[in-house]
Amino acid sequence: MAFDLLRRWLLDSGYAVTFVQNVTDIDDKIIVNADREGVSVWELATRETRAFDNAYRSVGILPPTIEPRATAHIPEMHALIARLMDAGFAYEGGGSVWFRVGQYADYGALSNQRPDAMQASPEAEPGKEDPRDFALWKASRPGEPGWDSPWGAGRPGWHLECSAMAGKYLGQVFDIHGGGLDLVFPHHENERAQTVCATAGHGGVPGEPEMARYWMHSGLLTTGGTKMSKSLGNSFFVADALTQVRPQVLRYHLLSAHYRSTLEYSALTLAESAAAYDRVETFVRNALDILGGPEAAAALAADAPAEPAAADRRGSARPRARNARGRGRDAAAPADEDGAGPVAAWAAFAEALDDDLGIGRALAALFGAVGEGNQVLSKAHSRELAGWVVVTRRMLGVLGLDPVDQWPTAGAEFRPALDGVMEVVLDLRSAARARRDFAEADSIRARLTAAGIVVDDTPEGQRWHLA
C-alpha cells in the first residue's frame, strides 16, 4: 500500500513512473506447497498470483506498468550468472552456482551488518566454499522443475530472478527499490550484491554504482502486538477482511500509519478507521449535494479569487506540476484572510508527503480541510464550500480514497430516482414533526435505518446518506 501511495504522489507531482512488480513463480516454497496439495507448481503459482492481483484490485492498488514472471526470464538469469563468474564473484559447486560473499567488500552495508558476524546461509547444500554464500542457480532434484543451463539442469535462486528482471526493465541502476522490512536481509542484501558485482567494470568495493538510488522498506502489520505471520497462524486474507469493512475503509486503515511504522490490525482499529473515513466521505457527499455535483463545485472553486501560491508561502521554487485531472498543484482556491484557506491546506498536504510520505501530517491536513468545510456547509452555492470540497477531493485522489471518482456508490445510475423517493419520504417526516407526531417521525427514520439509509438532523435541515 505504501508503494501505491508513493506512485500516486509521484504521478500527481508530474513524474513519469514505471512500476515493475515481479512475480516469483518458482522457488522452494512453491515446490513444497504444490507437492503438499498434490497440484503442479504452475497451477499453484497461477492461482496465488491471481489471488494476489485480485486482493490488490479490491483495495484500489494501481496495476503495475510491467509484471514479469521469473520463469520467463531464464536467459537473462544465465547471462547475469555468467558475468558474475567471469568477474570472480560466483563459482560452480555441487551442480549449483554460488555467489562468493567474501569477495564483495561492501556486503552487509544495506542491512548494517558485518560479514564476519553473520550467520551461515540456511542453504546447507554441498558445494559451497563459505557457509554465508547463497545460491544463484540451484541444481534440480528428482521430480522438480528444471531448465537446462551451462552448469546443468536447475532453477534460479530466489534473489537472482529479481536482479535479472529489474535489470531488463529498469536498467542496472534505477531510482527506487521497495519491499517489506523483513526483506532487507537476506533478500535485498543479496540482490544488491549480485547486481552491483555484475555491473561491467565493478571491483566489488564500496562506492561503486548502486543497484537502486533509494531503498524503501515498509513496516509490518501486527495483531495483538505480535507480527502477523503465516507460521504463527495470525495472518488474514484481504477477502476475509472485506467481510468486516468496506474496501475503501481497509485501504484507509492500511495507509493510516507511516510506511516505516508497524500497524496494528484489530476490530478496534478497523472501527476507528471506518469512523474516520465516514467523516470525510459524508462531508464530500453532503457538500456536493448542496453545490449541485462535482462539476458545479469545480466551476465555483475555479471562479474564486486565488490565495498566494503555496510554493511562494513555503519559500520554494517548486514547479507547478499537473495532476491526472489536469489541474496545477497550485490551482486557484478561495482566499482567506489569515492565509489558511484551501491552497494553504493543499500546501501542508503536499509538504507532508514530500517529506518521506509523512502520512500523519497529510491526514491532519485532510481532516483540517474537512473541518473547515463542515463549518460552511450551510452556505449553499458558496465558493468557500466549493474550495474546501475540491481540495478535499484532490487529497483523497492522491490517497486513492475519493468517494466520487475512485469509489463510486454501487448503483449510481439509480441515484436520481432514489433522490426523488427520499425527497418525498423526508417531506413526510418533516410533516410528522411539524404536527408534533414524533412517534411517526422516529418510525420513518428507523425504517430508513433498517434499509441502510442514515438520516441526520442538522441545523440546515435533514440530510441522508447510505450507511
N, C-alpha and C positions, 0 to 999 in steps of 0.2 A: 504493500500500500504506500509506503514511503517513497518508493521509486516512481509510482504513478503520480504522486503529488509533485515530485521533482520534475518529472517530464511535463506535466501540465503547466508548471510555473515557468519552465524554460520556454515552452511554446508561447505562453502569454507574454513573455519578455522579448519575443521576437527572434528567438534562436531556431534554427533547423535542427531537429533531433532525429537521430537514427537509433532506435531502441531495439537491441538484439537480445532475445531471450532463448537460450539454447535448451534443447531437450535431451536429457540423458536417457537413451532408450536401450542401453546395455550396461550393466555393471553387476557386481557380486550380489547385491540385494535383490535385484530383479531376477537373477537366475535362481536364487534360493526361494524367493516367494512364488515364482512361477512353478517351480518343482513342487512346492508345498500344496499349491492349489490344483495341480495337475493340468496346467494350461501352458501354452508356448510363451516364451519370453516376449514374442511380438504381440500376442494378444494382450498380455498383461500391460506392456508398455503403452499400447494404443489406448486401452481402457483408462489407465491412470492419466495419460496426457489429456484425454477428452474430459475427464472429471476435473482436472486442474483448470483447463480452459473455461469450462462451464462455471466453476467457482469464481474465477476472475471476472467473467462477464456479469455474473449475478450481483456483484458489488461495484460495478461500474469501472473496472480497471480497463484502460485502453488496450487494444490488442497490440502486440509487438509489431514493429516495422518488418522484422525478419525473425523467423522462428526455426532455426536449423536443427536438424537431428544428428546426433553423434554418428549413427551408423551410415549416414550419407556422406561422411567426410573422412573415411578411412585413408584415401590417398594423401590428403593434407596432413594427417597424423603421421603417416610414413615419412613424408618429406621433413616434418619437424624433428622426428627422431633421428633421421639421417644427419641433419645439421648438428644436432647435439652430439652425436657420436663422432662426427668429423672434428668437432671442436674440443673433444676430450671430456665432455660433461656427461656422457652416457656410455654404458657398456652392456655387452650381452653376457647373460649368465643364467644357466639352468633353463634355457629355452625362452627366457623373458629378456626384456631390456630394462635397465635400471638407470635412474638419474643419480649421478655421483654428487651427493650433497656436500661432501668435504671439499669439492673442487670450487664451489661457489662461495666466495669470501663474504658476501652480503646476505647469506641465508639466515633467516630469523629476524631480519630487520623489520619486516611488516608486522610481525606479531610481538616484537620487542623481546625476543628470546636469544640466548647464546647457544650456538650449535652444540658446544661441549656439555651443556646442561640438559639437552633434550633427551626424551625417552626414545627408545627404538620404535621404528615403524611397526604397526601390528601385522604387516605383511611378512610373515615368518617363512617365506618360501626359499628354496635353495637357490644359490647363485649370487646372493648379494655380497658385495665387498664390505659394506658398512651397514649395521642394523638400522641406521637412520635413512638409508637410501629408499626411494619409492619407485613403484613400477610405472614405466611409460608404456610398455607392451607386455601383456600377460599371456604366457603360453596356455593354450587351450587344454582343459582336462577332458577326458572322455565324456561324450554326451553334451558338451557345452557348445554354444555357437562359437564360430571362429572364422577368421579371414586369413588368407594367405599373406605372407609378408616376407621380406628378405631374411627374417630371423625365425621363420617357421610359422605355423598356424597359431593364431592367437586372437586377442581382442585388446582394445585400448584400455589404458589405465584411466581412472576417473578424472584425474587432473589434466591429462593430456588433451582430452577432447575439447575442453573449454579454451585452451590456448590456441588450438588449431582453428576452431570456428571463429573466435574473436579476431585472430589474425587475418582470416579470409574476408570478414565482413566489415571490420573496423580498422584494420591495419595493425602493425606491430606495436604502435604506440597510439592509444586513444584516450579520450577525456576522462570518463568515469567508469569504474568497475564497482558493482554493488552486490550485496548479499547479506545474509543474516550474520549476526555477531558470532555464531557458532561455526562459521565457515572460515574465519580468519586463519586458524591453524587446524589441520594442516593444509586444507584445500587451497585457499588463496595464497598462502605462503609458497606452496609447491607450484601453483600456476605462475606466479611471478618469477620464480627461479627458472623454470624451464623456458618461459617466453623470453626473458631477458638474456639468458645464456645462448639462446638460439639466434639472437639478433646478429647479423653479419658484423664481424669485427669486434664483437664484445669480448672483453677479457675476464669476465666473471668477477669484477671488482666493484666496490661501491662507487656511485657517481656516474655510472654508465646509463644509457637510455632506459627509462622505466617502461613497464607494460601499460600502466594507466597513470595519468597525471593526478587523479584523485581516487582514493579508495573510500567507499561509503558503506558502513555496516549498520544494519538496523538491530534494535534491541528485540528481546524475545517476549512472548506472551507468558503470563503466569496465571495460575488459578489457585486460590488459597495461599498465595505467596510462593508457590512452587512452580518451577519452569514446566511448561507444557511439553510433553514428550510421549511418543508412541510407546516407548518402553515402560513408562510409568502408568500408562493407561488413562491419562487425564487430558488427552487431546480431544478435539472435536472436529467435525466436518462442517464446512460452510453451510451445506444443505440443512444440517441439523440446527445450526444457529438461526437460520432463516425461518424455522418453525416458531421461534420465540419473538423475533423482531423483524421489522421491515428491512430490506437490503440497504436502504439509504441510512438507516439508524446504525446498522452494523458497520457500514463504511465510516460514518461519523465517529463511532467508537474507536475504530482501528486507527483513525487519524488523530485522535484527541491528545495523544502523548507525543512528546518529541521523539523523533525516529530512533535516537540512540538510547532511549529510556526503555525500561520494562513497562508493560501494560497489563494491568490486572483484568481478567475476564471473569465476570460473575453475573448473577442475576441482578445484583445491586448496581454494579457499574453499568450494565446494559440499560437498566431503568433510568439511571441518571442521564445517559446519552440520549435515550428516547425523549426524555423531557426537554433536554437542551435543543435537540433538533426540532421538536414540535414547536417550540417557541419561535424559532427562526422561520419555519415553514408557515406557521399561522400568520406571522407578520406579512410575509411576502404575499400570501393569498388574499389576506384582507386588504392590503394596500392596493393590489392590482384590481380587486373588485371595486374599490372606491374610485380608482383612476380610470377604469374602463378597459383594462387589459395591458399587456406588456408593451404593445406598440404605442398606445396613448401615453403610458408612463415615460417611455423613452423620448417621445416627442416633447413632452413637458419639460423633462430634465435638460434636453438639448437647447431649449429656448431660454433657460435660466441664465442670468449673468454668472460668469465663472469666478471661482476663487483664484488666488495666486497659484501658479503651478506647483505641484507637490515637490518637483525636483528643485525649484527655486527655494522653497522653505527649508528643504533638507540641506541646501548648500552644495548640491552636486550637479554635475552636468550630465545626468543620466539621459540617454536618448529616449525619444518618445516612441516606444515600441508599440506595435499594433497587435491587438489580440485577435482571437479567432472570429470575433464578431465585427472586426474592422474598426473598433474604437481605439483611440490612442490611450495610453495609460494615464495621461493627464487630461482626460476628457472633461468637458465643462460640467459643472455642478453648481447648485445654488450657493450663493455667497452666504457667509456667516460672519457676524460682526467680530467674534473672537477668534476667527480662523479655524473653527472646529467643525466645519461642515463636511459633506461627503468626500470632497477631494482630500481633505486632511485625513479622513478615516482611511481612504484608499492608500495614501502615502504611508500611514502607520502599518497597514496590512502588508504593503509591498516591502517596506523596510524590514519587517519581521521575517518574511520568507527569504529575503536576500541574505539574512544573517543565519546561515546554516538551517534553513527551513524552520524558523522559530515558530512553531505552530501555536504555542501558548499565547504569545503576543498577537499572532494573526487572528486567533479566535477571539481574543479580547477586543480587537478592532471590529470584528464582525458583530459581536454582541453589543458593542457600543453603538454601532450603526443601527441595529435593530431597536435598541432602547430609544435612540433619538427619533427614529421613525415612528415608533409607537406613540410618542408624545404628540405627534402631529397628524395622527390618523383621522381626526375629526375634520381636518381641513380638506374638504372634497375638492378635487382637481387642483390641489396645491402643488406648486413647483417644488416646494420644500419636501413634501412627502415623496414626490416623484424622484427627487435626487437621492433620497435615502433608500428607496426600494431598488433603484437602478444600481447603486453602488453595492448594496447587499447582494444582489444577484450576481454582480461581477465577482465578488469574493467567493460566493458559493460556486460559481462556474469554475474557478481555479481549483477549488476543493473537490470538484466533481459531485456537488450536492445541490445544484439548482433544482428546485421542485417543479419548475416550469419546463425548461428545455431538457434537462437530463433525467428527471424522474417524474414525467407527466403522470397524472392520475389515470388509472385504467378506466376505459370507457369514456374518455374525454369527449367523444362525439355526442354523448348523451347529455353533456353538461347544460346546454341551453334549455332542454326540456326539464332537467332537474331544477334549474334555477327558477323556471316558471312555477313548478309544483311547490317549491319551497317558499316562493313569494306568497302563494295562496295560504299555505299552512301557517306561516308566520303571521300573516294578517289575521287568521282565525285565532291564533294565540294572543295577539295584541288585543283583539276584540274581547276575548275572555278576560284578560287582565283589566281592561277598561271598565267592564261591568263588575269587577271585583270577584269574578269566578275563578279564584286562584287554583282550585282543585282541577278544573278543566285545563287551565294553562299548564299546570305541572304535569297533567296526564299527557298532553300533547308533547311536551318536552321529553318525558320518559319514553314514550313510544318512538320518538325520533332517535333517542339514545340507543334504544334496543335495536334499531335498524342500522346503527353505525353512523349516525349523524349527530354532531355535537352542536348545541345551541348556546351561545354566550350572550348574556345580557350586559351591554356596555353603555357608557354614557351617551354614545352616538346611536344606540338602538340595538336591535337583535342582529347577531352575526352567526353564521353557521359554517361548518366545515366537516368534511368526512373524518371519522375517527382514525 
